[in-house]
Structures are given as structure tokens and as C-alpha cells.
Amino acid sequence: MTILDNLVRRAWDRELGVSSLTPIRSLEERVAAWNELARRPLQFQACDATDYPALLEAFRSTRPDAIVHFGQQRSAPFSMMNRDAAVATLVNNTIGNMNVLWAMREAAPDAHLVKLGTMGEYGTPNIEIEEGFIRIEHKGRSDRLPFPKQPGSFYHLTKTSDSDHIYFACRAWGLRATDLNQGVVYGLSTDETVACERLVNRLDYDGVFGTVLNRFCIEAALGVPLTVYGLGGQSRTFINIRDTARCIALAVESPAEPGEFRVFNQFTEIFSVLELARRVHYVAARRGLEPRIEHLPNPRVEREAHYYSSTNEHLLSLGLEPRLLDDGVLDDLMSAAVRFRDRIDPAQIAPAISWAAPFETAAGRAAVGAVPA
């Protein structure tokens, strides 16, 4: 197994002045730690997906059977920060994905692409969200068509175009691919991180890369208000980090057929933001903490009261046994916040970027290069 990485995420953290709550070792140290535990050795190769000659050579030298493509800028707020960040997201995600497809065509046409998508591609339609495709009846005729997309940021727009590009490459070139439309990932521990602390996962809580559940748990551990954007009626899909790893394995172990483009909705539960805040408040109260829930103006342009329901049958049919959100996971996150309390920067918790207003925050003013280095 080979990891290709350009380490640009670490560079963006430095430029924005943010960091994971958990201390993340260098990639070289993480690979060494993995190789001490695993039966299958792992190697690291520096490579930028936007550098096509380097990517093509990597594909030729490794001759992969499966390609797991997670090498993308994954933050909606980052993509809305300023023009440079939006372009950086477009170049890294869209050009990088296009290069992966062409490198597959030239050097690994029989490989199976497992691509990280996002449930955010769909938006919040007033109908059940199907898995990638929907059967339409129109004026006496019917067809199975891609499910309509309503992306909510420039980041989500790049993921939507990625899906279209992959679907076309499968039809035109006979490639095989699985698009994993993932919900918000929560949790910190996996079997590997429990066995070796050098493999600890990221725990992002800041206003650019942080997730809502991480933010609530950090705020609860600090004893400050749990900050809900708007009314908190926004509903989204969620998945435990252990299930995320299992879903990738299931997709790799059961590859798509040549020319097939599959879409798996990769989530296990649906929560509203306010519901999550109440869950965290309950667990915090059991620890003797009583953080109040505070509503802030919503920096995003999104509907706060809406219908939300989605299908996730494909991964369940392959054998996924969901680990549902429980008090133990929330307590684990708060315990990590207490343990690494000296690494918390409270100034990073507040929303840093507004979808519609001028950017006056440090994150909004940060200079981010258009092309990853």
C-alpha cells in the first residue's frame, strides 16, 4: 500500500493559525507507527494530484488494484473564505480529480476508484434523498437519472462536479468507481489509535475545519456556552469514524464492475444541530458541567427549517453494522478536550467566515495560495 500526499492541509493550518486539538505526528512517524502494527506495510510518496506527470508516474510505479481518493480540500467554510481559497479548492479538488481519472485511464484502467464524496452535494430537497440516482416519470416516459444536486458552498460544488466527471469517465472509458457520499464524521478512537497513540486522529474544532459536534464537546469541556448557529434546525447525516473506515473497506472488497459508477450514501444517523447540542449538554451535566446553549447568527446561507431524509441501503447490504452515537463517544471527546486543554485556542471556536458578508476575521484575511504547494 502507498500513500500519495502533498501535505498541503498542514500548510493551510499554519497559514490560518489553527491546529488539531490532538497532536498529530509527522506523516513519516505515522507511517512508521502503522508499519509496526500492520501486516501489510505502508509507504509514503510525496505527490501532488495537481502535478499530472508526478501522479501518472506514481500510478505506473505502484500499479494499484484500488485507488482510495481522499486528497481534497474538505471544508465548506474554507472555500467561502475569499477568492484565493475558493480557487485553491477548485484547483486542488477538480483538477486533482481529473488528473486521477486520466492517470487511471493511462496507467491503471482496471483499478477500482473509491472516491470520497459528500452528502452535502444533495442539499436539503423536500423529498427522500436516494443513493446517487432517481427514477423520473415525465410526460409518459421514465428514466433513471442522477439525483438533482443543490450544493451549499464552492467546496460542495467541486464535489458535485467530481461526481459528474467520474460518472462520465466510467461511461466513456469503462472505468469502475464508487462514490462515497459521506456524512459528518464524529469520534476520535479506532482500533489502530487505541493500539498506538502516534496514530491519533485529528480533532478539529476551529471555525474553518472544525465540525459541529467537536465544537460542542470542546465548549462543554471548557464550560462555555454551546454555540448553535441560527435556530439549530439544520439536519445533517453523521457517521462514526470506525464506520467510516469500515465503509471504505467494504467498497474496496466489493469493487464496481467495469463501466459501473456506484454511489453509496455513507452515513448511519441524522441529527439536527440543536439535537446534538442537547445530547452534549446532557453528557456534560453528568460530568458536573452545565453549559448553556447559545444561539448565534448563522454565518451560512442555508435553510434552518426543512425536511431531511435519506436512503443508505447499499453499505448496509454489504455488511455494515452501524455504531450509533452514544454517550460514551461524547464523553470520549470531552475527555480529550480536558486532556489537551492547553492546546485549545478559544479564539478559534467562534464562526470565522460568513457566506454573505465581508470577511473581517483573521481566517477571512488569511492569504491562501491558489495552487497547493
C-alpha positions as CSV (number, residue, x, y, z in Angstrom):
1,M,0.0,0.0,0.0
2,T,1.2,3.5,-0.9
3,I,0.1,6.9,0.4
4,L,0.4,9.8,-2.0
5,D,0.2,13.2,-0.2
6,N,1.3,16.8,-0.8
7,L,0.8,17.7,2.9
8,V,-1.0,20.9,1.9
9,R,-3.5,20.6,4.7
10,R,-0.7,21.1,7.3
11,A,0.4,24.2,5.3
12,W,-3.2,25.6,5.4
13,D,-3.3,25.0,9.2
14,R,-0.1,27.0,9.6
15,E,-1.4,29.9,7.3
16,L,-4.7,30.1,9.2
17,G,-3.2,29.7,12.6
18,V,-5.3,26.7,13.5
19,S,-4.5,23.2,14.6
20,S,-6.0,19.9,15.7
21,L,-6.7,19.5,19.4
22,T,-4.8,16.3,19.3
23,P,-1.1,16.5,18.5
24,I,-0.6,15.0,15.0
25,R,2.8,13.4,14.3
26,S,4.6,13.8,11.0
27,L,3.4,11.6,8.2
28,E,6.8,9.7,8.3
29,E,6.3,9.0,12.0
30,R,2.7,7.9,11.4
31,V,3.7,5.5,8.6
32,A,6.4,4.0,10.8
33,A,3.9,3.5,13.6
34,W,1.5,1.8,11.2
35,N,4.2,-0.5,9.9
36,E,4.9,-1.6,13.5
37,L,1.3,-2.7,13.9
38,A,0.1,-3.8,10.4
39,R,0.7,-7.0,8.5
40,R,0.6,-5.1,5.2
41,P,3.4,-2.5,5.0
42,L,2.7,1.1,4.1
43,Q,4.9,3.5,2.2
44,F,4.7,7.3,1.7
45,Q,5.4,9.1,-1.5
46,A,5.3,12.9,-1.8
47,C,2.9,13.7,-4.7
48,D,0.5,16.5,-5.6
49,A,-2.6,15.4,-7.5
50,T,-2.5,18.6,-9.5
51,D,1.0,17.6,-10.8
52,Y,-0.1,15.2,-13.6
53,P,3.4,13.9,-14.6
54,A,4.2,13.0,-11.0
55,L,0.8,11.4,-10.4
56,L,1.0,9.4,-13.6
57,E,4.5,8.1,-12.7
58,A,3.2,7.1,-9.2
59,F,0.3,5.1,-10.8
60,R,2.7,3.4,-13.2
61,S,5.2,2.5,-10.5
62,T,2.6,1.2,-7.9
63,R,0.2,-0.4,-10.4
64,P,-2.7,-0.1,-8.0
65,D,-5.7,-2.5,-7.9
66,A,-7.7,0.0,-5.9
67,I,-7.3,3.8,-5.6
68,V,-8.9,5.5,-2.5
69,H,-9.1,9.2,-3.3
70,F,-9.3,11.4,-0.2
71,G,-6.8,14.0,-1.4
72,Q,-9.2,17.0,-1.4
73,Q,-9.8,20.3,0.4
74,R,-12.8,19.3,2.5
75,S,-14.0,22.4,4.3
76,A,-17.0,24.4,3.1
77,P,-16.1,27.5,5.2
78,F,-12.5,27.4,3.7
79,S,-14.0,27.5,0.2
80,M,-16.1,30.5,1.1
81,M,-13.3,32.5,2.9
82,N,-12.1,34.6,0.0
83,R,-11.3,34.3,-3.8
84,D,-7.9,32.7,-3.3
85,A,-9.3,30.0,-1.1
86,A,-12.2,29.3,-3.4
87,V,-9.8,28.9,-6.3
88,A,-7.4,26.8,-4.3
89,T,-10.4,24.5,-3.5
90,L,-11.3,24.3,-7.2
91,V,-7.8,23.6,-8.4
92,N,-7.0,21.0,-5.7
93,N,-10.3,19.2,-5.9
94,T,-11.5,19.4,-9.5
95,I,-8.1,19.4,-11.3
96,G,-6.7,16.8,-8.9
97,N,-9.7,14.6,-9.5
98,M,-9.5,15.0,-13.3
99,N,-5.8,14.0,-13.1
100,V,-6.7,10.9,-11.1
101,L,-9.1,9.8,-13.9
102,W,-6.7,10.4,-16.7
103,A,-3.9,8.6,-14.8
104,M,-6.2,5.7,-14.3
105,R,-7.0,5.6,-18.0
106,E,-3.4,5.6,-19.0
107,A,-1.8,3.5,-16.2
108,A,-4.4,1.7,-14.2
109,P,-7.6,1.2,-16.3
110,D,-8.6,-2.0,-14.4
111,A,-8.2,-0.4,-11.0
112,H,-11.3,0.5,-8.8
113,L,-11.6,4.1,-7.8
114,V,-13.1,4.7,-4.3
115,K,-13.7,8.4,-4.1
116,L,-14.8,10.4,-1.0
117,G,-17.9,12.4,-1.9
118,T,-20.2,14.2,0.5
119,M,-23.9,14.2,1.4
120,G,-23.7,17.9,1.1
121,E,-23.9,17.5,-2.7
122,Y,-27.6,16.9,-2.4
123,G,-28.5,19.9,-0.3
124,T,-31.8,19.6,1.6
125,P,-34.5,18.6,-1.0
126,N,-38.1,18.2,0.1
127,I,-38.0,14.5,-1.0
128,E,-36.2,11.4,0.1
129,I,-32.5,11.5,-1.0
130,E,-31.7,8.4,-3.0
131,E,-28.3,7.0,-3.5
132,G,-26.9,8.9,-6.5
133,F,-29.8,8.1,-8.9
134,I,-33.5,8.6,-9.0
135,R,-36.2,7.2,-11.4
136,I,-38.1,10.0,-13.0
137,E,-41.5,9.8,-14.6
138,H,-42.1,12.6,-17.0
139,K,-44.7,13.1,-19.7
140,G,-45.4,9.4,-20.1
141,R,-41.7,8.3,-20.1
142,S,-39.3,7.2,-17.4
143,D,-35.6,7.1,-16.9
144,R,-33.0,6.5,-14.1
145,L,-31.1,9.8,-13.8
146,P,-28.5,11.3,-11.4
147,F,-30.2,12.7,-8.3
148,P,-30.6,16.5,-8.5
149,K,-27.9,18.3,-6.6
150,Q,-28.1,21.5,-4.6
151,P,-24.6,22.1,-3.3
152,G,-24.3,24.7,-0.5
153,S,-20.8,26.1,-1.0
154,F,-18.0,26.3,-3.5
155,Y,-16.5,23.2,-1.8
156,H,-19.7,21.2,-2.3
157,L,-19.8,22.4,-5.9
158,T,-16.4,20.9,-6.6
159,K,-17.6,17.6,-5.1
160,T,-20.6,17.7,-7.4
161,S,-18.5,18.2,-10.5
162,D,-16.2,15.4,-9.3
163,S,-19.1,13.0,-9.3
164,D,-20.2,14.1,-12.8
165,H,-16.6,13.7,-14.1
166,I,-16.2,10.2,-12.6
167,Y,-19.6,9.1,-13.9
168,F,-18.7,10.3,-17.4
169,A,-15.2,8.5,-17.3
170,C,-17.0,5.3,-16.3
171,R,-19.4,5.6,-19.3
172,A,-16.7,6.7,-21.8
173,W,-13.7,4.7,-20.8
174,G,-15.1,1.7,-18.9
175,L,-13.5,2.7,-15.6
176,R,-15.0,1.4,-12.4
177,A,-15.8,3.7,-9.5
178,T,-17.6,4.0,-6.1
179,D,-18.6,7.5,-4.9
180,L,-18.9,7.5,-1.1
181,N,-21.2,10.4,-0.2
182,Q,-20.1,10.7,3.4
183,G,-21.9,12.5,6.2
184,V,-20.2,14.4,9.0
185,V,-17.6,12.1,10.8
186,Y,-17.5,12.1,14.6
187,G,-15.4,10.2,17.1
188,L,-11.7,10.0,17.9
189,S,-10.7,6.4,18.6
190,T,-10.2,3.5,16.2
191,D,-8.6,0.1,16.9
192,E,-5.3,1.5,15.5
193,T,-5.2,4.7,17.6
194,V,-6.0,2.7,20.7
195,A,-3.1,0.4,20.0
196,C,-0.7,3.2,19.1
197,E,-1.1,6.8,20.2
198,R,1.2,8.0,17.5
199,L,-1.7,7.3,15.1
200,V,-4.2,9.5,16.9
201,N,-6.8,11.1,14.6
202,R,-7.3,14.8,14.1
203,L,-9.9,16.6,16.3
204,D,-10.7,19.9,14.5
205,Y,-12.8,22.4,16.4
206,D,-12.0,25.7,14.7
207,G,-14.4,27.8,12.6
208,V,-12.7,26.7,9.3
209,F,-12.1,22.9,9.5
210,G,-13.9,22.0,12.7
211,T,-17.2,20.1,12.9
212,V,-20.2,20.9,14.9
213,L,-20.0,18.0,17.3
214,N,-16.3,18.6,18.0
215,R,-17.1,22.2,18.7
216,F,-19.9,21.4,21.2
217,C,-17.7,18.9,23.1
218,I,-14.8,21.4,23.3
219,E,-17.1,24.1,24.5
220,A,-18.7,21.8,27.1
221,A,-15.3,20.8,28.4
222,L,-14.3,24.5,28.7
223,G,-17.6,25.3,30.5
224,V,-18.6,27.9,27.9
225,P,-21.9,28.1,26.0
226,L,-22.6,25.6,23.2
227,T,-22.9,27.8,20.2
228,V,-25.7,26.9,17.8
229,Y,-25.8,28.7,14.5
230,G,-29.3,30.2,14.0
231,L,-32.2,28.2,15.3
232,G,-30.4,24.9,15.1
233,G,-33.0,23.2,12.9
234,Q,-30.4,22.3,10.2
235,S,-30.4,18.5,9.9
236,R,-27.4,16.5,8.5
237,T,-26.2,13.0,8.3
238,F,-23.5,11.6,10.7
239,I,-21.2,8.6,10.9
240,N,-18.8,7.2,13.5
241,I,-15.1,7.3,12.4
242,R,-14.9,3.5,12.9
243,D,-17.8,3.0,10.5
244,T,-16.1,5.4,8.0
245,A,-13.1,3.0,7.9
246,R,-15.3,0.0,7.6
247,C,-17.2,1.6,4.7
248,I,-14.0,2.2,2.7
249,A,-13.0,-1.5,3.3
250,L,-16.4,-2.7,2.2
251,A,-16.2,-0.7,-1.0
252,V,-12.7,-1.9,-1.8
253,E,-13.5,-5.5,-1.0
254,S,-16.6,-5.5,-3.3
255,P,-15.5,-3.4,-6.3
256,A,-17.7,-2.0,-9.0
257,E,-17.9,-3.7,-12.4
258,P,-16.1,-2.2,-15.4
259,G,-18.0,0.8,-16.6
260,E,-20.0,1.0,-13.4
261,F,-20.4,4.1,-11.3
262,R,-21.8,3.4,-7.9
263,V,-23.0,5.9,-5.3
264,F,-23.2,4.9,-1.6
265,N,-24.6,7.3,0.9
266,Q,-22.1,6.8,3.7
267,F,-23.9,7.7,7.0
268,T,-25.7,6.0,9.8
269,E,-27.8,8.6,11.6
270,I,-29.5,12.0,11.0
271,F,-29.5,14.8,13.7
272,S,-30.4,18.4,13.8
273,V,-27.8,20.8,15.2
274,L,-29.9,21.6,18.2
275,E,-30.5,17.9,18.9
276,L,-26.7,17.4,19.0
277,A,-26.3,20.4,21.4
278,R,-28.9,18.9,23.7
279,R,-27.1,15.5,23.6
280,V,-23.8,17.1,24.5
281,H,-25.4,19.2,27.2
282,Y,-26.8,16.0,28.8
283,V,-23.5,14.3,28.9
284,A,-21.7,17.4,30.2
285,A,-24.2,17.7,33.0
286,R,-23.3,14.1,34.1
287,R,-19.7,15.4,34.4
288,G,-20.9,18.2,36.7
289,L,-20.8,20.8,33.9
290,E,-23.8,22.9,32.9
291,P,-23.0,24.8,29.7
292,R,-26.0,26.8,28.4
293,I,-27.0,26.6,24.8
294,E,-26.5,29.9,23.0
295,H,-27.9,30.8,19.6
296,L,-25.6,32.8,17.2
297,P,-26.4,34.4,13.9
298,N,-25.9,31.8,11.2
299,P,-22.9,32.7,9.1
300,R,-24.0,30.3,6.4
301,V,-26.7,30.7,3.7
302,E,-28.9,27.7,4.4
303,R,-32.4,26.7,5.3
304,E,-32.8,26.2,9.0
305,A,-36.2,24.5,8.9
306,H,-36.5,21.8,6.3
307,Y,-37.4,18.2,5.6
308,Y,-34.5,15.9,5.5
309,S,-34.5,12.1,4.9
310,S,-32.1,9.9,3.0
311,T,-31.5,6.3,2.0
312,N,-28.3,4.4,2.9
313,E,-29.1,0.8,1.8
314,H,-26.0,-0.1,-0.2
315,L,-23.4,-0.2,2.5
316,L,-25.9,-1.9,4.9
317,S,-26.4,-4.6,2.3
318,L,-22.6,-5.1,2.1
319,G,-22.5,-5.8,5.8
320,L,-22.1,-2.5,7.6
321,E,-23.2,-2.8,11.2
322,P,-23.7,0.8,12.4
323,R,-22.2,2.1,15.6
324,L,-24.7,4.7,16.7
325,L,-23.9,7.9,18.6
326,D,-23.9,7.2,22.3
327,D,-22.9,9.0,25.5
328,G,-19.6,7.2,25.6
329,V,-18.4,8.7,22.3
330,L,-19.3,12.2,23.5
331,D,-17.6,11.6,26.9
332,D,-14.5,10.4,25.0
333,L,-14.4,13.7,23.0
334,M,-14.8,15.8,26.1
335,S,-12.1,13.8,27.9
336,A,-9.8,14.5,25.0
337,A,-10.6,18.2,25.4
338,V,-9.8,18.1,29.1
339,R,-6.5,16.2,28.4
340,F,-5.3,18.6,25.7
341,R,-6.9,21.7,27.3
342,D,-3.6,23.6,26.9
343,R,-3.8,23.2,23.2
344,I,-7.2,24.8,22.9
345,D,-7.4,28.3,21.4
346,P,-10.8,29.7,22.4
347,A,-10.5,32.4,19.7
348,Q,-10.7,29.7,17.1
349,I,-14.1,28.4,18.2
350,A,-16.2,31.3,17.0
351,P,-17.5,31.2,13.4
352,A,-14.7,32.7,11.3
353,I,-16.3,33.0,7.9
354,S,-19.6,34.4,6.6
355,W,-21.1,33.2,3.4
356,A,-22.7,36.5,2.5
357,A,-20.9,39.3,4.5
358,P,-17.5,40.9,4.1
359,F,-14.7,38.9,5.8
360,E,-13.3,40.7,8.8
361,T,-11.8,37.8,10.7
362,A,-8.2,36.6,10.7
363,A,-9.3,33.5,8.8
364,G,-11.0,35.6,6.1
365,R,-7.9,37.8,5.7
366,A,-5.5,34.9,5.5
367,A,-3.5,34.6,2.3
368,V,-4.0,31.2,0.8
369,G,-2.2,30.4,-2.5
370,A,-4.4,29.4,-5.4
371,V,-2.3,26.3,-6.2
372,P,-1.3,23.9,-3.4
373,A,2.4,23.6,-2.8
